Amino acid sequence: MGLLDDRSVRAKIFSVLAVASVGIVAATVMTRVALDNMGATSDVLYERGVAAGLQESLVHQQEIKVRMDLMAHVAALPGDRAAWAKAITEDEAELDAATAKYNALAGNSTDLAEFTLQWGQVRDLYGKLLLPAAEAGDSAGWWEAYTKRVQPEIKQAVAELDGLEARRDAESAAQRADADSVRSSGELWTLVVLGLALLAAVALGVVVTRRIVRQLGAVSEVLLGLSRGDLTARVRVSGGDEVARMAGSLNDALDSVGSALAEIGQSAGELRTAAGRVASTSGRMAKDADSGRARTGEVAESAASVTTNVQSVASGSQEMSVAVSAIAQSAGKAVRVVEQAVTAAAGTAETVSRLGVSSSEIGAVVKAITAIAEQTNLLALNATIEAARAGDAGKGFAVVAGEVKDLAQETAKATEDISRRVEAIQADTGAAVAAIAEINGIIGEINQHQLTIASAVEEQEATTGEMNRNLAAAASGSSDISTHIAEVAAVADSVAEGAGDTRSAARDLSLLSARLNALVSRFRTE
């Protein structure tokens, strides 16, 4: 069995079946050979016996019909003899056909050679002697020729047929004996081969069955111990068939189950400890939930107050937004006024500048007048001198020259006064131009500040709008907070209820741990 140790159960069973099948096939082949031999013998018996015998009987029947036709031909009326002559010819043809068919079935043998030769002589004799005598109506001559010449030849021909039948019967008997011998020999060898195959199959089946049963018994013992809680037993089975692999798998399973039970026992202890921690934690959760519910109520009140304050701030923010809008409008107007002031100051500065130019031109005119007054004074002085030289004739002219001189002096004084005033105007004009320039700078700064204020007011207006939206969202959010706080309170109640359920689950875990320990203790792993 060493050859089958590592074979599968299927291969072992197939080995038994293969041995039996080989024996059956061998017996079948031998039976087939015997049957083929018997079939060949039967074919020979049929061809040489039955078929050939039928044809030989048909030959015999046809030669009798020819003889009867000859008798009828001689006894018939003259008008009927032609029909009987034709019948003789037809029966002779059928006789020849039966003879040829017999020769074909008999393998072209010479069994009917003597009969054919002898019947040819009979045919020649009755053709020469009997048929003419019958046609002539010579019955006596016909009968004499028949008895003396034709009948002896017919007897010899019939004797050849009888001898052939005797030989065929003897040959058939011998062939039947051979067939019986072949059948008996085939039956004997078939029984011998079947017997040997069955013995080999039974012997191999017993060996294979014992091995499989022994292996299954070892596995069964370990499984019985497993049913009693014994995990220490192992199956000791060699080989590589399914039973051996099953035994190895069972050993691995026992190892795995033992390890698993050990881990389950350890886990049960850890579960018991964890259940205690869960119970303690659930107690703290219940306390925290109660405290949370109380704090949630306080937070809900604070949230309501926050909501009220946020709504108040939102209302004030809206009022501030209106005020900022008014400030923005005023700032815009101030910017426009400052722009107009800048334009007016620029025009004033230009006018004062032109006034300075005009005062400068007046100064030039005053200087010209002063020069003219000085020349007039010189002319008056010269006229006075000339009038003095003229004496009395020049007195009137001297008076006029004196007046002209006085007028020139007054003109010079007036011109000096105008010149001083023009200089004062020029000085005031320069101061005015400088002041206007300073005013322009101040107005420019005011304009920049107004623009900055306007920009800031616009930003403040946008910021105020955003604040309004944010405050509105905050008011809505504070309302949502109040709603969520109410939900949190409900969750706190649920947590408190869950803490109670957790304590109950912790007790159940403790009971489960105890049951697991009890179950694990039922198995023996060492």
C-alpha positions as CSV (number, residue, x, y, z in Angstrom):
1,M,0.0,0.0,0.0
2,G,3.0,2.3,0.0
3,L,2.2,3.2,-3.5
4,L,-1.3,4.4,-2.6
5,D,-0.4,6.2,0.7
6,D,-0.2,9.6,-1.0
7,R,-3.0,9.0,-3.4
8,S,-6.4,10.5,-2.9
9,V,-9.4,8.5,-1.7
10,R,-10.9,8.9,-5.2
11,A,-7.7,7.5,-6.7
12,K,-7.8,4.5,-4.2
13,I,-11.4,3.8,-5.0
14,F,-10.7,4.2,-8.7
15,S,-7.8,1.8,-8.3
16,V,-10.2,-0.9,-7.0
17,L,-12.6,-0.1,-9.8
18,A,-9.8,0.0,-12.3
19,V,-8.7,-3.6,-11.4
20,A,-12.3,-4.8,-11.6
21,S,-12.7,-2.9,-14.9
22,V,-9.5,-4.3,-16.4
23,G,-10.8,-7.8,-15.5
24,I,-14.2,-7.1,-17.0
25,V,-12.6,-5.6,-20.1
26,A,-10.4,-8.6,-20.5
27,A,-13.3,-10.9,-20.0
28,T,-15.4,-8.9,-22.4
29,V,-12.6,-9.0,-25.0
30,M,-12.3,-12.8,-24.6
31,T,-16.0,-13.1,-24.8
32,R,-16.0,-10.9,-27.9
33,V,-13.3,-13.1,-29.5
34,A,-15.3,-16.2,-28.7
35,L,-18.4,-14.7,-30.0
36,D,-16.6,-13.6,-33.2
37,N,-15.4,-17.2,-33.6
38,M,-18.9,-18.5,-32.9
39,G,-20.3,-15.9,-35.3
40,A,-17.9,-17.0,-38.0
41,T,-18.7,-20.7,-37.4
42,S,-22.4,-19.8,-37.4
43,D,-22.0,-18.0,-40.7
44,V,-20.3,-21.0,-42.1
45,L,-23.0,-23.2,-40.7
46,Y,-25.6,-21.0,-42.2
47,E,-24.0,-20.7,-45.6
48,R,-22.9,-24.3,-45.7
49,G,-25.8,-25.7,-43.9
50,V,-29.0,-23.8,-43.9
51,A,-28.6,-21.6,-47.0
52,A,-26.8,-24.1,-49.0
53,G,-29.2,-26.8,-47.8
54,L,-32.1,-24.8,-48.9
55,Q,-30.5,-24.3,-52.4
56,E,-29.7,-28.0,-52.5
57,S,-33.3,-28.9,-51.7
58,L,-34.4,-26.4,-54.4
59,V,-32.1,-28.2,-56.9
60,H,-33.7,-31.5,-55.8
61,Q,-37.2,-30.0,-56.1
62,Q,-36.4,-28.6,-59.6
63,E,-35.1,-31.9,-60.9
64,I,-38.3,-33.6,-59.6
65,K,-40.4,-30.9,-61.4
66,V,-38.5,-31.6,-64.6
67,R,-39.2,-35.3,-64.3
68,M,-42.9,-34.6,-63.6
69,D,-43.0,-32.2,-66.6
70,L,-41.6,-35.1,-68.7
71,M,-44.4,-37.4,-67.5
72,A,-47.0,-34.7,-68.0
73,H,-45.6,-33.9,-71.5
74,V,-46.0,-37.5,-72.7
75,A,-49.5,-37.9,-71.1
76,A,-50.8,-34.6,-72.4
77,L,-53.0,-34.1,-75.3
78,P,-51.3,-33.1,-78.5
79,G,-52.5,-29.5,-78.1
80,D,-51.1,-29.2,-74.6
81,R,-47.6,-30.7,-75.3
82,A,-46.2,-27.4,-76.3
83,A,-47.1,-25.8,-73.0
84,W,-45.5,-28.7,-71.1
85,A,-42.4,-28.5,-73.3
86,K,-42.1,-24.8,-72.3
87,A,-42.6,-25.8,-68.7
88,I,-39.7,-28.2,-69.0
89,T,-37.5,-25.5,-70.4
90,E,-38.4,-23.1,-67.6
91,D,-37.9,-25.6,-64.9
92,E,-34.5,-26.5,-66.4
93,A,-33.6,-22.8,-66.3
94,E,-34.7,-22.6,-62.6
95,L,-32.6,-25.8,-61.9
96,D,-29.6,-24.1,-63.5
97,A,-30.1,-21.0,-61.4
98,A,-30.5,-22.9,-58.2
99,T,-27.3,-24.9,-59.0
100,A,-25.4,-21.6,-59.6
101,K,-26.7,-20.1,-56.4
102,Y,-25.7,-23.1,-54.4
103,N,-22.2,-23.0,-55.9
104,A,-22.0,-19.3,-54.9
105,L,-23.1,-20.0,-51.3
106,A,-20.7,-23.0,-51.1
107,G,-17.8,-20.9,-52.1
108,N,-17.8,-22.1,-55.7
109,S,-17.2,-25.6,-54.5
110,T,-17.5,-28.7,-56.7
111,D,-20.2,-30.3,-54.6
112,L,-22.7,-30.3,-57.5
113,A,-20.1,-31.0,-60.2
114,E,-21.0,-34.7,-60.5
115,F,-24.7,-34.0,-60.3
116,T,-24.4,-31.3,-63.0
117,L,-22.5,-33.7,-65.2
118,Q,-24.9,-36.5,-64.6
119,W,-27.9,-34.3,-65.1
120,G,-26.5,-33.0,-68.4
121,Q,-26.5,-36.6,-69.6
122,V,-30.1,-36.9,-68.4
123,R,-31.0,-33.7,-70.3
124,D,-29.3,-35.0,-73.5
125,L,-31.1,-38.3,-73.3
126,Y,-34.6,-37.0,-72.7
127,G,-34.0,-34.4,-75.3
128,K,-33.1,-37.0,-77.9
129,L,-35.4,-39.9,-76.8
130,L,-38.3,-38.8,-74.6
131,L,-39.4,-35.5,-76.2
132,P,-39.4,-36.8,-79.8
133,A,-41.3,-40.0,-78.7
134,A,-43.9,-37.9,-76.8
135,E,-44.3,-35.6,-79.8
136,A,-44.8,-38.6,-82.0
137,G,-47.4,-40.1,-79.7
138,D,-45.2,-43.1,-79.1
139,S,-45.9,-43.8,-75.5
140,A,-44.5,-47.4,-75.5
141,G,-41.2,-46.2,-77.0
142,W,-41.2,-43.3,-74.6
143,W,-41.6,-45.6,-71.6
144,E,-39.0,-48.0,-72.9
145,A,-36.5,-45.3,-73.4
146,Y,-37.2,-43.8,-70.0
147,T,-36.9,-47.0,-68.1
148,K,-33.8,-48.3,-69.9
149,R,-31.9,-45.2,-70.7
150,V,-33.1,-42.1,-68.8
151,Q,-34.1,-43.5,-65.4
152,P,-30.7,-45.1,-64.6
153,E,-29.0,-41.7,-65.3
154,I,-31.6,-39.9,-63.2
155,K,-31.0,-42.3,-60.3
156,Q,-27.2,-41.7,-60.5
157,A,-27.9,-37.9,-60.5
158,V,-30.3,-38.2,-57.5
159,A,-27.7,-40.4,-55.7
160,E,-25.2,-37.6,-56.1
161,L,-27.7,-35.2,-54.4
162,D,-28.3,-37.6,-51.6
163,G,-24.5,-38.1,-51.1
164,L,-24.1,-34.3,-51.0
165,E,-26.8,-34.0,-48.3
166,A,-25.1,-36.7,-46.2
167,R,-21.7,-35.0,-46.5
168,R,-23.3,-31.6,-45.6
169,D,-25.0,-33.1,-42.6
170,A,-21.7,-34.6,-41.4
171,E,-19.9,-31.3,-42.0
172,S,-22.6,-29.3,-40.1
173,A,-22.3,-31.7,-37.2
174,A,-18.5,-31.1,-37.1
175,Q,-18.9,-27.4,-37.3
176,R,-21.5,-27.5,-34.5
177,A,-19.0,-29.4,-32.4
178,D,-16.3,-26.8,-33.2
179,A,-18.7,-24.0,-32.2
180,D,-19.6,-25.8,-29.0
181,S,-15.9,-26.1,-28.2
182,V,-15.2,-22.4,-28.9
183,R,-18.2,-21.4,-26.8
184,S,-17.1,-23.7,-23.9
185,S,-13.5,-22.4,-24.1
186,G,-14.7,-18.8,-24.2
187,E,-17.0,-19.3,-21.2
188,L,-14.1,-20.9,-19.3
189,W,-11.6,-18.2,-19.9
190,T,-14.2,-15.5,-19.2
191,L,-15.1,-17.0,-15.9
192,V,-11.4,-17.4,-15.0
193,V,-10.5,-13.8,-15.9
194,L,-13.6,-12.5,-14.1
195,G,-12.8,-14.5,-11.1
196,L,-9.2,-13.3,-10.9
197,A,-10.3,-9.7,-11.5
198,L,-12.9,-9.9,-8.8
199,L,-10.4,-11.5,-6.4
200,A,-7.9,-8.7,-7.1
201,A,-10.5,-6.0,-6.8
202,V,-11.9,-7.5,-3.5
203,A,-8.3,-7.8,-2.0
204,L,-7.4,-4.2,-3.0
205,G,-10.8,-3.0,-1.8
206,V,-10.3,-4.6,1.6
207,V,-6.9,-3.0,2.0
208,V,-8.1,0.4,0.9
209,T,-11.2,0.2,3.0
210,R,-9.3,-0.9,6.1
211,R,-6.9,2.0,5.7
212,I,-9.6,4.6,5.1
213,V,-11.7,3.2,8.0
214,R,-8.6,3.2,10.3
215,Q,-7.9,6.8,9.4
216,L,-11.6,7.8,9.8
217,G,-11.6,6.0,13.2
218,A,-8.7,8.1,14.4
219,V,-10.5,11.3,13.3
220,S,-13.7,10.1,14.9
221,E,-12.0,9.5,18.2
222,V,-10.6,13.1,18.2
223,L,-14.0,14.5,17.2
224,L,-15.6,12.5,20.1
225,G,-13.1,14.0,22.5
226,L,-13.9,17.4,21.0
227,S,-17.6,16.9,21.7
228,R,-16.6,16.3,25.3
229,G,-14.6,19.5,25.5
230,D,-11.1,17.9,25.0
231,L,-9.0,20.0,22.8
232,T,-5.7,18.3,23.6
233,A,-6.1,15.2,21.4
234,R,-4.6,15.2,17.9
235,V,-5.0,12.9,14.9
236,R,-1.9,10.9,13.9
237,V,-2.5,10.0,10.3
238,S,0.1,9.6,7.6
239,G,-0.3,9.9,3.8
240,G,-1.6,12.6,1.5
241,D,-5.2,11.6,0.7
242,E,-8.3,13.5,1.7
243,V,-8.6,11.8,5.0
244,A,-5.0,12.7,5.9
245,R,-5.6,16.3,4.8
246,M,-8.9,16.3,6.7
247,A,-7.0,15.1,9.8
248,G,-4.4,17.8,9.3
249,S,-7.1,20.4,8.9
250,L,-8.8,19.1,12.1
251,N,-5.5,19.4,14.0
252,D,-5.1,22.9,12.7
253,A,-8.7,23.7,13.6
254,L,-8.2,22.3,17.2
255,D,-5.1,24.5,17.5
256,S,-7.0,27.5,16.3
257,V,-10.0,26.8,18.5
258,G,-7.7,26.3,21.5
259,S,-6.0,29.6,20.8
260,A,-9.3,31.2,20.2
261,L,-10.8,29.9,23.5
262,A,-7.7,31.1,25.3
263,E,-8.1,34.5,23.8
264,I,-11.8,34.4,24.5
265,G,-11.1,33.7,28.2
266,Q,-8.7,36.6,28.3
267,S,-11.1,38.8,26.4
268,A,-13.9,37.8,28.8
269,G,-11.8,39.0,31.7
270,E,-11.0,42.2,29.8
271,L,-14.7,42.5,29.0
272,R,-15.6,42.2,32.7
273,T,-13.1,44.9,33.5
274,A,-14.3,47.1,30.6
275,A,-17.9,46.6,31.8
276,G,-16.9,47.9,35.2
277,R,-15.3,50.9,33.5
278,V,-18.4,51.4,31.3
279,A,-20.6,51.3,34.4
280,S,-18.5,53.9,36.2
281,T,-18.3,56.0,33.0
282,S,-22.1,55.8,32.6
283,G,-22.6,57.0,36.2
284,R,-20.4,60.0,35.5
285,M,-22.2,60.6,32.2
286,A,-25.5,60.6,34.1
287,K,-24.1,63.2,36.6
288,D,-22.6,65.2,33.8
289,A,-25.9,65.0,31.9
290,D,-27.8,66.4,34.9
291,S,-25.3,69.1,35.4
292,G,-25.5,69.8,31.6
293,R,-29.2,70.2,31.8
294,A,-28.9,72.7,34.6
295,R,-26.2,74.6,32.7
296,T,-28.3,74.4,29.5
297,G,-31.1,76.2,31.3
298,E,-28.7,79.0,32.4
299,V,-27.3,79.2,28.9
300,A,-30.8,79.4,27.4
301,E,-31.6,82.4,29.7
302,S,-28.3,84.1,28.7
303,A,-29.0,83.4,25.1
304,A,-32.4,85.0,25.4
305,S,-30.8,88.1,27.0
306,V,-28.1,88.1,24.2
307,T,-30.9,88.0,21.6
308,T,-32.6,91.0,23.2
309,N,-29.4,93.0,23.4
310,V,-28.4,92.1,19.9
311,Q,-31.8,93.2,18.6
312,S,-31.4,96.5,20.5
313,V,-27.9,97.0,19.1
314,A,-29.3,96.2,15.6
315,S,-32.0,98.9,16.1
316,G,-29.3,101.4,17.2
317,S,-27.1,100.4,14.3
318,Q,-29.9,101.2,11.9
319,E,-30.4,104.6,13.5
320,M,-26.6,105.2,13.3
321,S,-26.8,104.1,9.6
322,V,-29.4,106.9,9.0
323,A,-27.2,109.4,10.8
324,V,-24.1,108.3,8.9
325,S,-26.1,108.7,5.6
326,A,-27.0,112.3,6.7
327,I,-23.3,113.0,7.5
328,A,-22.3,111.6,4.2
329,Q,-24.7,114.0,2.4
330,S,-23.5,117.0,4.5
331,A,-19.9,116.0,3.8
332,G,-20.7,115.9,0.1
333,K,-22.2,119.3,0.3
334,A,-19.2,120.7,2.2
335,V,-16.9,119.3,-0.4
336,R,-18.8,121.0,-3.1
337,V,-18.8,124.4,-1.1
338,V,-15.0,124.1,-0.5
339,E,-14.6,123.4,-4.2
340,Q,-16.5,126.6,-4.9
341,A,-14.4,128.5,-2.3
342,V,-11.2,127.3,-3.9
343,T,-12.5,128.5,-7.3
344,A,-13.5,131.9,-5.8
345,A,-10.2,132.3,-4.0
346,A,-8.4,131.5,-7.2
347,G,-10.4,134.2,-8.9
348,T,-9.7,136.7,-6.1
349,A,-6.0,136.0,-6.2
350,E,-6.0,136.6,-9.9
351,T,-8.0,140.0,-9.4
352,V,-5.6,141.1,-6.7
353,S,-2.7,140.2,-8.9
354,R,-4.1,142.3,-11.6
355,L,-4.7,145.1,-9.0
356,G,-1.0,144.9,-8.1
357,V,-0.1,145.2,-11.8
358,S,-2.4,148.2,-12.1
359,S,-0.9,149.9,-9.0
360,S,2.5,149.4,-10.5
361,E,1.3,151.1,-13.6
362,I,-0.2,153.9,-11.5
363,G,3.2,154.3,-9.9
364,A,4.8,154.7,-13.3
365,V,2.2,157.3,-14.1
366,V,2.8,159.1,-10.8
367,K,6.5,159.1,-11.6
368,A,5.8,160.6,-15.0
369,I,3.5,163.2,-13.3
370,T,6.2,163.9,-10.7
371,A,8.8,164.4,-13.5
372,I,6.3,166.7,-15.3
373,A,5.7,168.6,-12.1
374,E,9.4,169.0,-11.5
375,Q,9.9,170.3,-15.1
376,T,6.9,172.6,-14.6
377,N,8.4,173.9,-11.4
378,L,11.7,174.5,-13.3
379,L,9.8,176.2,-16.1
380,A,7.9,178.3,-13.5
381,L,11.2,179.1,-11.9
382,N,12.7,180.1,-15.2
383,A,9.5,182.1,-16.0
384,T,9.9,183.9,-12.7
385,I,13.5,184.6,-13.4
386,E,12.6,185.8,-16.9
387,A,9.7,187.9,-15.4
388,A,12.1,189.5,-13.0
389,R,14.3,190.3,-15.8
390,A,11.4,191.8,-17.7
391,G,10.5,194.1,-14.8
392,D,7.1,195.4,-14.7
393,A,6.2,193.9,-18.0
394,G,6.8,190.5,-16.6
395,K,4.9,190.9,-13.4
396,G,1.8,189.3,-14.7
397,F,3.7,186.6,-16.2
398,A,5.6,186.3,-12.8
399,V,2.3,185.9,-11.0
400,V,1.2,183.2,-13.5
401,A,4.6,181.6,-13.1
402,G,4.3,181.7,-9.3
403,E,0.9,180.1,-9.5
404,V,2.2,177.5,-11.9
405,K,5.1,177.0,-9.5
406,D,2.7,176.6,-6.6
407,L,0.6,174.3,-8.6
408,A,3.6,172.3,-9.6
409,Q,4.7,172.0,-6.0
410,E,1.2,171.0,-4.9
411,T,1.2,168.5,-7.8
412,A,4.5,167.2,-6.6
413,K,3.1,166.8,-3.1
414,A,0.0,165.2,-4.3
415,T,2.0,163.0,-6.5
416,E,4.2,162.0,-3.6
417,D,1.1,161.3,-1.5
418,I,-0.3,159.2,-4.4
419,S,3.0,157.5,-4.7
420,R,3.0,156.6,-1.0
421,R,-0.6,155.4,-1.2
422,V,0.2,153.4,-4.4
423,E,3.2,151.8,-2.6
424,A,1.0,151.1,0.4
425,I,-1.6,149.6,-2.0
426,Q,1.2,147.5,-3.6
427,A,2.4,146.4,-0.2
428,D,-1.2,145.6,0.8
429,T,-1.8,143.9,-2.6
430,G,1.3,141.6,-2.1
431,A,0.1,140.8,1.5
432,A,-3.4,140.2,0.1
433,V,-1.9,137.9,-2.6
434,A,0.1,136.0,0.0
435,A,-2.9,135.8,2.3
436,I,-5.1,134.6,-0.6
437,A,-2.4,132.0,-1.5
438,E,-2.4,130.9,2.2
439,I,-6.2,130.9,2.1
440,N,-6.0,128.7,-1.1
441,G,-3.6,126.3,0.7
442,I,-5.9,126.2,3.7
443,I,-8.9,125.7,1.5
444,G,-7.0,123.0,-0.3
445,E,-6.2,121.2,3.0
446,I,-9.9,121.7,4.0
447,N,-10.9,120.2,0.7
448,Q,-8.5,117.2,1.2
449,H,-9.9,116.8,4.8
450,Q,-13.4,117.0,3.4
451,L,-12.6,114.4,0.8
452,T,-11.1,112.2,3.4
453,I,-14.1,112.7,5.6
454,A,-16.4,112.0,2.8
455,S,-14.5,108.8,1.9
456,A,-14.4,107.8,5.6
457,V,-18.1,108.6,5.8
458,E,-18.8,106.4,2.8
459,E,-16.7,103.6,4.3
460,Q,-18.5,104.1,7.6
461,E,-21.8,104.0,5.8
462,A,-20.8,100.7,4.1
463,T,-19.4,99.4,7.4
464,T,-22.6,100.4,9.1
465,G,-24.7,98.6,6.4
466,E,-22.5,95.5,6.9
467,M,-22.9,95.9,10.7
468,N,-26.6,96.1,10.2
469,R,-26.6,92.9,8.2
470,N,-24.3,91.1,10.6
471,L,-26.4,92.3,13.5
472,A,-29.5,91.0,11.8
473,A,-27.7,87.7,11.2
474,A,-26.5,87.8,14.8
475,A,-30.1,88.4,16.0
476,S,-31.3,85.5,13.8
477,G,-28.3,83.4,15.0
478,S,-29.0,84.2,18.6
479,S,-32.6,83.0,18.0
480,D,-31.1,79.8,16.4
481,I,-28.8,79.5,19.4
482,S,-31.8,79.6,21.7
483,T,-33.4,76.9,19.6
484,H,-30.3,74.8,19.5
485,I,-29.8,75.2,23.2
486,A,-33.3,73.8,23.6
487,E,-32.2,70.9,21.4
488,V,-29.1,70.5,23.4
489,A,-31.2,70.3,26.5
490,A,-33.2,67.5,24.8
491,V,-29.9,65.8,23.9
492,A,-28.8,66.1,27.5
493,D,-32.0,64.4,28.5
494,S,-31.3,61.7,25.9
495,V,-27.7,61.4,27.1
496,A,-29.0,60.9,30.6
497,E,-31.3,58.3,29.4
498,G,-28.5,56.7,27.3
499,A,-26.3,56.7,30.5
500,G,-29.0,54.6,32.2
501,D,-29.0,52.3,29.2
502,T,-25.2,52.2,29.3
503,R,-25.3,51.1,32.9
504,S,-27.8,48.4,32.0
505,A,-25.6,47.3,29.1
506,A,-22.6,47.3,31.4
507,R,-24.5,44.9,33.7
508,D,-25.3,42.7,30.7
509,L,-21.7,42.8,29.6
510,S,-20.7,41.6,33.1
511,L,-23.2,38.7,32.8
512,L,-22.0,37.9,29.3
513,S,-18.4,37.8,30.5
514,A,-19.4,35.4,33.3
515,R,-21.1,33.1,30.8
516,L,-18.1,33.3,28.4
517,N,-15.8,32.2,31.3
518,A,-18.2,29.4,32.1
519,L,-18.2,28.2,28.4
520,V,-14.4,28.5,28.1
521,S,-14.0,26.5,31.3
522,R,-15.9,23.6,29.8
523,F,-13.0,23.0,27.3
524,R,-9.7,21.4,28.3
525,T,-6.8,23.0,26.3
526,E,-3.8,21.7,28.3
